[in-house]
Amino acid sequence: MHWTTGLILFALTVTFMEGFAYVAHRWVMHGPGWFLHASHHRPRTGAWELNDLYAAIFAVPSFVLLLGGVQLGWWPGFTWIGAGIAAYGAIYFGFHDVIVHKRLNHRYLPRSAYMKRIIQAHRLHHVVETREGNVSFGFIYAPKPEALKAELKRRGHAGVRAPTGRNAPLD
């Protein structure tokens, strides 16, 4: 397989993974998988939470495709697809766990409008304590915070936790 075809497969996979992550987050994690994901919507008491098991679960297809494509003689495109899934996982970890939730110490301050928007959208997702009534399920793309705030207000702030500390009210 030509490397340009591989790069196209890689880029398409990373793009596809955003849609897959949205669906998994909205209808699996906030559905039957809530028993794991609920830990992520509560204050963390240690370094790990049950929700971290999703990283291991979602790494399995990447691992299998990379192994098959590199070592087992499968179609070479599987290597590029597996790498795309792994790359999305790395993007997710860097954005979600490091930048937004600060699971590793850093001094990064978002300056670009894009990073400010995506971080604010994710924080608006977390103002809802329950598994229903949330907004913004994506990780690389998010609607404008104004639209998310309006949607939360339209829903009557159902499930929204009371502001504490430096948190500003939604209105």
C-alpha positions in Angstrom: 0.0 0.0 0.0 1.3 3.4 -0.9 2.0 5.7 2.1 -0.3 8.4 0.8 -3.2 6.0 0.8 -2.2 5.0 4.3 -2.1 8.7 5.5 -5.6 9.2 4.0 -6.8 6.1 5.9 -5.2 7.5 9.0 -6.8 10.9 8.7 -10.2 9.5 7.9 -10.0 7.2 10.9 -9.1 10.1 13.3 -12.1 12.0 11.8 -14.4 9.0 12.1 -13.3 8.5 15.7 -14.8 11.9 16.7 -18.2 10.7 15.5 -17.7 7.3 17.1 -16.6 9.0 20.4 -19.7 11.2 20.3 -22.0 8.2 19.8 -20.2 6.2 22.5 -20.2 9.1 25.0 -23.8 10.1 24.5 -25.6 6.7 24.1 -23.2 4.2 25.8 -21.4 6.1 28.6 -24.5 8.1 29.4 -26.7 5.0 28.9 -25.9 1.4 29.8 -22.3 2.3 30.5 -23.1 4.9 33.1 -22.0 2.5 35.9 -18.4 3.2 34.8 -18.8 6.7 33.5 -20.6 8.1 36.6 -17.2 8.1 38.3 -16.1 10.8 35.9 -19.0 13.1 36.8 -18.1 13.0 40.5 -15.1 14.5 42.2 -12.1 12.2 41.8 -10.6 11.0 45.1 -7.5 9.4 43.8 -5.4 9.1 40.6 -7.9 6.7 38.9 -11.6 6.4 38.4 -13.8 3.6 37.0 -14.3 5.6 33.8 -10.6 5.0 33.0 -11.5 1.5 32.0 -13.0 2.9 28.8 -9.5 3.8 27.7 -8.5 0.1 27.9 -11.7 -1.0 26.2 -11.3 1.5 23.3 -7.6 0.6 22.9 -8.3 -3.1 22.1 -9.4 -2.5 18.4 -6.4 -0.3 17.8 -4.0 -2.9 19.3 -5.6 -5.8 17.3 -5.5 -3.8 14.0 -1.9 -2.8 14.6 -0.9 -6.3 15.5 -2.7 -7.8 12.5 -1.4 -5.2 10.0 2.2 -5.3 11.2 2.8 -8.8 12.4 0.1 -11.1 11.2 0.0 -10.3 7.5 -3.4 -8.8 7.4 -4.3 -6.0 4.9 -1.8 -3.2 5.4 -4.6 -0.6 5.7 -5.4 -2.1 9.1 -2.1 -0.7 10.4 -3.0 2.8 9.3 -6.5 2.4 10.8 -5.2 1.1 14.1 -2.7 4.0 14.2 -5.5 6.4 13.5 -7.5 5.0 16.5 -4.4 5.3 18.6 -3.8 8.8 17.5 -7.4 9.8 18.4 -6.8 8.2 21.8 -3.7 10.3 22.3 -5.5 13.5 21.2 -8.3 12.6 23.6 -5.9 11.9 26.5 -4.0 15.1 25.9 -7.1 17.3 25.5 -9.5 15.7 28.0 -7.4 14.3 30.7 -4.4 16.6 30.7 -5.7 20.0 29.5 -9.3 20.0 30.7 -9.2 17.8 33.8 -5.6 18.5 34.7 -4.7 15.0 35.6 -1.1 15.9 35.0 0.3 19.1 36.4 0.9 21.8 33.7 0.8 25.5 33.2 -0.9 25.5 29.9 -3.4 28.4 29.5 -5.6 28.2 26.4 -5.2 31.3 24.2 -6.9 30.3 21.0 -10.6 30.7 20.5 -10.8 27.1 19.5 -9.2 25.7 22.7 -11.2 28.1 24.9 -14.4 27.0 23.2 -13.7 23.3 23.4 -12.7 23.5 27.1 -15.8 25.6 28.0 -18.1 23.2 26.2 -16.6 20.2 28.1 -17.0 22.0 31.4 -20.6 22.8 30.5 -21.1 19.0 29.9 -19.9 18.5 33.5 -22.2 20.9 35.2 -24.9 18.3 34.9 -24.6 15.7 37.7 -27.0 13.1 36.2 -26.7 11.0 33.1 -29.5 12.8 31.4 -29.8 16.4 30.4 -26.1 16.8 29.4 -24.9 18.9 26.5 -21.7 18.6 24.3 -20.6 15.0 23.9 -17.8 15.5 21.4 -14.1 16.0 22.1 -12.6 17.7 19.1 -15.7 19.6 18.0 -18.2 21.3 20.2 -21.1 23.7 19.7 -20.6 27.3 20.8 -20.9 27.7 24.6 -23.7 30.2 24.2 -25.8 27.6 22.4 -25.0 25.0 25.1 -25.9 27.5 27.9 -29.2 28.2 26.1 -30.0 24.5 25.8 -29.3 24.0 29.5 -31.5 27.0 30.3 -34.3 25.7 28.0 -34.2 22.4 29.9 -34.7 24.3 33.1 -31.2 23.5 34.4 -32.4 20.0 35.2 -29.6 18.1 36.9 -27.3 21.1 37.0 -25.2 21.2 40.2 -25.2 24.4 42.2 -22.2 26.7 41.6 -19.4 26.4 44.1 -16.3 28.4 44.6 -15.2 30.3 41.5 -17.8 28.7 39.2 -20.0 31.3 37.6 -23.7 30.8 37.2 -25.0 29.6 33.9 -27.1 32.7 33.2 
